[in-house]
Structures are given as structure tokens and as C-alpha cells.
Amino acid sequence: MAKFKCSACNYIFDGDKAADKSPCCGAAKEKFVKLADDKAKLVDRARCSNQLHVGLMTVLDQVHSIAEAGTKDNLDPACVVIFTRARDEAKLITQFIKAEIEVCIGKGKWG
């Protein structure tokens, strides 16, 4: 399936032909440019990778919440160390993911 990118808002439309107007900004069909096959494949790969990043961020948010509850429970020092580390690592990895997504967007690999 071909991909068409709106030059006004960067919306990427999947189809055999360009959309009549951008669902995002309302720009006319003439604003769409067909992506070359290599760029279209890159968008597909990026969509997969970015979806995995978003899924991982969701899990890390759960880890962060559980770890917060564990540190507040304060059963013993060893438990607090484990929960504190889990909380901190979840936050750190989440920031890594956000930075990677920003790089992908800057390279036009978000679709």
C-alpha cells in the first residue's frame, strides 16, 4: 500500500491514492506527496518500533507505580533498595525512550 504525506501537516495517509483532504489539517489532496518506496518502508518499520516503545513506556509506568508503593510500604531496608532502584530505572528508561522517539521524529521516521 502506498503512503502519501501531507506537506502542510506531515500526516501520512496509507492508500492506493492520496486522500481527498488531510484528516488532520484539512489540506487539499494536492498537498499530498507520494513517499518513495524506501521511505514508505522506513515509515512501516518506524511505526512498529515506536509502537513497541509506547508499549514499554506503559509497562514502565506500572513498574514506577508499584515501586512507589513498595518504597512507601518500607518493610525493610533491602526491600526499599529494590523498589527504589526499580522506580529510578523505570524513570530513566522512560526518558531514554522519549529521547529516541524525538530523534525518530526529527529524522522523519515517525508515521
N, C-alpha and C positions, 0 to 999 in steps of 0.2 A: 504494500500500500504506500502510496506517495505521501510526502509531507510538504505542507505549504506554510511558510512563515509570514505573518503579518509584519510589514515593515513599520507600521505605526506603533504596535504594542508588543511585538515579539511572540504573540500567541502562535502556537504550532498546531495546525489542523491536519488530521490524518484523513485521507480520502483519495478518490480517483481524480478529483478536480478540486480546485480551491473552493472554499465556502463562499456563498454569495456576499456575506459580510462577516466581519470578525465577531464572534460571540463575546469577546472580551471588551473591545472598544467601539465596535460598530463600524469600523472602517470598511470601505467598499472592496469588492472582490479584486480590483486592480492593485490593491496594496499588498496582495499575497504574492510571494515569490516561491517557486518550487525549489526545495532543497535538493542538492546533488545527492546521488545515491550514497556516497561515503558519509556525507553529513547526516543523512537520514538514519543510517546505521548507527552512527555515533549517538544520535538522539535516543534511539531504542536502547542502546547499551546504558546510556546515562540514566534513562528512566528506571531501568532495572536496578542499577547501583544506588540511585537516590532513594528508591522505594525501600531498599534494604537499610540504608542509613536511617530513614524515618522510623522503620520498624525497630531498629536497635535503640534509637532515642526513646521510643515508647517504653521499651523494657528497662532502659537505664533510669527512666523516671520512676518506675516501680521500685527498682533497686534503691534509689535515693530515698523514697518514702519509707520503705521497710527499714533501711539503715538508720534513718532519723528516729523511727520508733524504737529501734534497738538501742541507740545511744541514750534515749530518754529513759528506757527501762533500767539501764545502769545496773545489771545483775552482778557483774564482777568486772574487774579491770580488763581481763583478756577478751571478754565479750565486747566491751566498749571499744577496744582497739580494732577488732574485726569490723564492727559496724561503722566505726569512724572511717576506716580505710575504704570500705565499700562505698560509703557516701561520697568521700572525696574522689575516688577513682571514677565513680559514675558521673560526677560533675565534670571532671577533667576530660573523659572520653566524649561526653556530650559536646563540650567546647571544641574538641578536635573535629567532630562530625560537622558542626556548624561552620567551622573554618573551611573544611573540604567542600561543603556544599557551596559556600561563597566562591571558592576558586572555580568550581564547575560552572556556576552561573556566569562568572567573568569570562570563561572560555567558550561560552555558548553551548555547553554540554548539558543544559537543563532543558527538558522539553515537555 
